[in-house]
Amino acid sequence: MRGEYELRISIGYFIIIFSYYFLSLILDSSFSEKLGYSNGIVYFILFLLGLLNGILSVFSKKKHFYLYWIAVSIIPEAIFMIYAKNRGDSTGLMPLTWDWGLWELFIPIIYAITQGILLTIVFVVGFRNPKNSNI
């Protein structure tokens, strides 16, 4: 039984990482070329936060939270990447490319916020006893 949960979490993370990689190829912005030591630490912390959400969503009493975890981990970041690409480069005194700070700043912040919201929802809704709760 435990192997099934580990497999679901692994497949979920594979889908999430593959979707980021696929979007980076389509939008011509590689997240791996700008990866440094400090970004690696941030990505590792976000990986642990996402792993916690994956574990809690798999073990929650609501079976559809697993799909919510995958969707919340992909959709907001994908929307922001497409928006940034369509908006184009900035102008002014210091013109920047459209993907400046995308993988180092914006995507990690959006991912952390959405995972934090999902973590709260999973704790409040996913692990409550429906017979003894008014929520």
Rosetta blueprint (number, residue, H / E / L):
1 M L
2 R H
3 G H
4 E H
5 Y H
6 E H
7 L H
8 R H
9 I H
10 S H
11 I H
12 G H
13 Y H
14 F H
15 I H
16 I H
17 I H
18 F H
19 S H
20 Y H
21 Y H
22 F H
23 L H
24 S H
25 L H
26 I H
27 L L
28 D L
29 S L
30 S L
31 F L
32 S L
33 E L
34 K L
35 L L
36 G L
37 Y H
38 S H
39 N H
40 G H
41 I H
42 V H
43 Y H
44 F H
45 I H
46 L H
47 F H
48 L H
49 L H
50 G H
51 L H
52 L H
53 N H
54 G H
55 I H
56 L H
57 S H
58 V H
59 F H
60 S L
61 K L
62 K L
63 K L
64 H L
65 F H
66 Y H
67 L H
68 Y H
69 W H
70 I H
71 A H
72 V H
73 S H
74 I H
75 I H
76 P H
77 E H
78 A H
79 I H
80 F H
81 M H
82 I H
83 Y H
84 A H
85 K H
86 N H
87 R H
88 G L
89 D L
90 S L
91 T L
92 G L
93 L L
94 M L
95 P L
96 L L
97 T L
98 W L
99 D L
100 W L
101 G L
102 L H
103 W H
104 E H
105 L H
106 F H
107 I H
108 P H
109 I H
110 I H
111 Y H
112 A H
113 I H
114 T H
115 Q H
116 G H
117 I H
118 L H
119 L H
120 T H
121 I H
122 V H
123 F H
124 V H
125 V H
126 G H
127 F L
128 R L
129 N L
130 P L
131 K L
132 N L
133 S L
134 N L
135 I L
